Amino acid sequence: MDKLKVSNNFLHALFVLKSLLGAEFSKTTKSDTCFLSMAEYVLMKQVSETTSLTEIRNYLAISKAAVSQMLSSLEKRGYLIRKIDQANRRNLIVSLTPTGQSVLQEKDREVRKRFDKIIIQNRRSRYVGVHQTNLQNQRCHKSIH
């Protein structure tokens, strides 16, 4: 396969995955205890792994203002806290509250379930597509003979 075709296939796969995840992620279920946007969810995942705002901003590839806005929103909902770093007062330390940790764990479970559902649906549609192609080939082969 040439590079252009691989590149186009990869781009298409990313687009489909983003569309599916976005559609699935924005759905709410009876078990949803809160609503988190995809960006807020990813930010909270990063906060659970690091306290560096620079690392979080670089990971999310968004502006400092956007990170600050999301942090403020999450802080108002009681999911995280920001403190001034006593070792270097120019830095903020961000950490999840117990409520934030609980919400993140619940959302992790929901994301895994939804991701598994997407994969299963994709496998089924591929199977159906392959099966239909095989049936068409068999019909075509029978009509020739």
Order of alpha helices (4+ residues) and beta strands (2+ residues): alpha-alpha-alpha-alpha-beta-beta-alpha
